[in-house]
Amino acid sequence: MIYLDIFLSFCQIGLFSFGGGYAALPLIEAQVLEKHSWLTLEEFADLLTISQMTPGPIAINAATFVGTKVAGLGGAIVATMGSVTPSFIIVLTLSYFYFKYKNLSSVQAILKGLRPAVVSLIASAGLSILMLTIFKSEDVSLLTMKLSDLNVIAIMMVLISVFILRKFKPDPIKVMIGTGIIGVIIYGLL
């Protein structure tokens, strides 16, 4: 029964995650954290980190990670297949119709209309990750926030990383490795 739950959950994520991996994050969060409670919020943050660091699409990496945690190797395979199957079918179907009708103005209008929704999904996921990063507790809301709830070290690391990425435009992987090493040093000593 767990395999069916995993497959159907990741089928839903694969079916409704328009715009790629980052757009899928709120859907993954809803299924994995809220509906099934397969991960804690801290494990979800780790999932995002690992999914971004490993090669391949974020949604597929996340499916594999969650499937492994919930039901071992079989769960990883089932979750990955659940995540991929809807996209595979949709892409085959849409590519046929796109090449047949790509010059129609209504097709172009639909694609332009989807862009703001995708941006809002990505922004929502980013805000969730940012809130988890800058607060020491998972239970803090903007209304009850105190200065002591802020994780100053994490805020400084975020700001410095953004500055370095925008100013010097290095390879993002080098920045991730650097902040990971700094995190081991700082949080390993605390």
C-alpha positions as CSV (number, residue, x, y, z in Angstrom):
1,M,0.0,0.0,0.0
2,I,2.9,2.4,0.7
3,Y,4.2,1.9,-2.8
4,L,0.8,3.0,-4.2
5,D,0.7,6.0,-2.0
6,I,4.3,7.0,-3.0
7,F,3.5,6.5,-6.7
8,L,0.2,8.5,-6.6
9,S,1.8,11.3,-4.6
10,F,4.6,11.8,-7.0
11,C,2.3,11.3,-10.0
12,Q,0.4,14.3,-8.7
13,I,3.6,16.3,-8.3
14,G,4.7,15.3,-11.8
15,L,1.3,16.1,-13.2
16,F,0.9,19.5,-11.8
17,S,4.4,20.9,-11.5
18,F,4.5,23.2,-14.5
19,G,7.8,25.1,-14.9
20,G,10.4,22.7,-13.7
21,G,11.9,21.6,-10.5
22,Y,11.6,24.8,-8.5
23,A,7.9,25.2,-9.4
24,A,7.4,21.6,-8.0
25,L,8.7,22.5,-4.6
26,P,5.4,23.7,-3.1
27,L,3.7,20.6,-4.5
28,I,6.4,18.3,-3.0
29,E,6.1,20.2,0.3
30,A,2.3,19.7,0.3
31,Q,2.6,16.0,-0.3
32,V,5.6,15.1,1.7
33,L,5.2,17.4,4.7
34,E,1.6,18.2,5.0
35,K,-0.4,15.3,3.6
36,H,1.7,12.3,4.4
37,S,4.2,13.6,7.0
38,W,7.0,11.5,5.5
39,L,9.6,14.2,6.3
40,T,10.1,16.9,9.0
41,L,10.6,20.5,7.9
42,E,14.3,20.1,8.7
43,E,14.5,16.9,6.6
44,F,12.7,18.7,3.8
45,A,15.4,21.5,3.9
46,D,18.0,18.8,3.7
47,L,16.1,17.2,0.8
48,L,16.2,20.5,-1.1
49,T,19.9,20.9,-0.5
50,I,20.7,17.4,-1.6
51,S,18.3,17.6,-4.6
52,Q,20.0,20.7,-5.8
53,M,23.5,19.4,-5.3
54,T,23.1,16.1,-7.1
55,P,22.9,15.9,-10.9
56,G,19.5,15.8,-12.5
57,P,16.1,17.5,-12.0
58,I,15.2,18.6,-8.5
59,A,11.8,16.9,-8.6
60,I,13.3,13.5,-9.6
61,N,16.1,13.8,-7.1
62,A,13.5,14.7,-4.4
63,A,11.3,11.7,-5.4
64,T,14.2,9.4,-5.2
65,F,15.2,10.8,-1.8
66,V,11.7,10.6,-0.3
67,G,11.1,7.1,-1.8
68,T,14.3,5.8,-0.3
69,K,13.5,7.2,3.2
70,V,9.9,5.9,3.2
71,A,10.3,2.5,1.6
72,G,13.9,1.8,0.7
73,L,15.2,1.1,-2.8
74,G,11.7,-0.1,-4.0
75,G,10.2,3.2,-2.8
76,A,12.9,5.2,-4.6
77,I,12.1,3.4,-7.9
78,V,8.4,3.8,-7.4
79,A,8.6,7.5,-6.5
80,T,10.9,8.3,-9.4
81,M,8.6,6.5,-11.8
82,G,5.6,8.3,-10.4
83,S,7.4,11.6,-10.8
84,V,8.5,10.9,-14.4
85,T,5.4,9.1,-15.9
86,P,3.0,12.1,-16.1
87,S,5.7,14.4,-17.6
88,F,6.6,11.8,-20.1
89,I,3.1,11.3,-21.3
90,I,2.3,15.1,-21.3
91,V,5.5,16.0,-23.1
92,L,4.9,13.5,-25.8
93,T,1.3,14.7,-26.3
94,L,2.1,18.4,-26.1
95,S,5.1,18.2,-28.5
96,Y,2.8,16.7,-31.1
97,F,0.2,19.4,-30.7
98,Y,2.8,22.2,-30.3
99,F,4.6,21.4,-33.6
100,K,1.2,21.1,-35.3
101,Y,-0.3,24.4,-33.9
102,K,2.7,26.5,-32.7
103,N,1.8,29.4,-34.9
104,L,-1.6,30.0,-33.4
105,S,-1.9,33.1,-31.3
106,S,-4.0,31.3,-28.7
107,V,-1.2,28.8,-28.1
108,Q,1.2,31.7,-27.6
109,A,-1.3,33.4,-25.2
110,I,-1.6,30.3,-23.1
111,L,2.2,30.1,-22.7
112,K,2.4,33.8,-21.8
113,G,-0.4,33.3,-19.2
114,L,1.4,30.4,-17.5
115,R,4.6,32.3,-16.9
116,P,3.4,34.5,-13.9
117,A,1.9,31.4,-12.2
118,V,5.3,29.6,-12.5
119,V,7.1,32.6,-11.1
120,S,4.8,32.7,-8.1
121,L,5.3,29.0,-7.4
122,I,9.1,29.4,-7.5
123,A,8.8,32.5,-5.3
124,S,6.6,30.7,-2.8
125,A,9.1,27.8,-2.6
126,G,12.0,30.2,-2.2
127,L,10.2,32.1,0.6
128,S,9.6,28.8,2.5
129,I,13.3,27.9,2.2
130,L,14.4,31.4,3.2
131,M,12.1,31.4,6.3
132,L,13.4,28.0,7.3
133,T,17.0,29.2,6.9
134,I,16.8,32.5,8.7
135,F,14.8,31.5,11.8
136,K,16.1,29.2,14.5
137,S,12.7,27.6,15.1
138,E,10.3,26.1,12.6
139,D,7.3,27.6,14.6
140,V,8.1,31.2,14.1
141,S,5.7,33.4,12.1
142,L,6.2,36.9,10.9
143,L,3.6,38.1,13.4
144,T,5.3,36.5,16.5
145,M,8.9,37.0,15.3
146,K,11.5,38.3,17.8
147,L,15.0,39.4,17.1
148,S,16.3,36.5,19.1
149,D,14.5,34.1,16.7
150,L,16.8,35.1,13.8
151,N,19.8,33.0,12.8
152,V,22.3,35.7,12.2
153,I,25.0,33.4,10.9
154,A,22.6,32.0,8.3
155,I,21.5,35.5,7.3
156,M,25.1,36.6,6.9
157,M,25.9,33.5,4.8
158,V,22.9,34.1,2.6
159,L,23.8,37.8,2.0
160,I,27.4,37.1,1.4
161,S,26.6,34.2,-1.0
162,V,24.1,36.4,-3.0
163,F,26.7,39.2,-3.1
164,I,29.4,36.9,-4.4
165,L,27.1,35.3,-6.9
166,R,25.9,38.7,-8.3
167,K,29.2,40.6,-8.1
168,F,31.8,38.0,-9.2
169,K,29.5,35.5,-11.0
170,P,31.5,32.4,-10.0
171,D,30.3,28.8,-10.6
172,P,27.4,28.3,-8.1
173,I,28.7,24.9,-7.2
174,K,31.9,26.5,-5.9
175,V,29.8,28.8,-3.7
176,M,27.7,25.9,-2.5
177,I,30.8,23.9,-1.6
178,G,32.3,27.0,0.1
179,T,29.2,27.6,2.2
180,G,29.0,23.9,3.0
181,I,32.6,24.0,4.3
182,I,31.9,27.2,6.3
183,G,28.8,25.6,7.7
184,V,30.7,22.6,8.9
185,I,33.3,24.8,10.5
186,I,30.8,27.2,12.1
187,Y,28.0,24.8,13.1
188,G,30.4,22.0,14.0
189,L,32.0,24.3,16.6
190,L,28.7,25.6,18.0
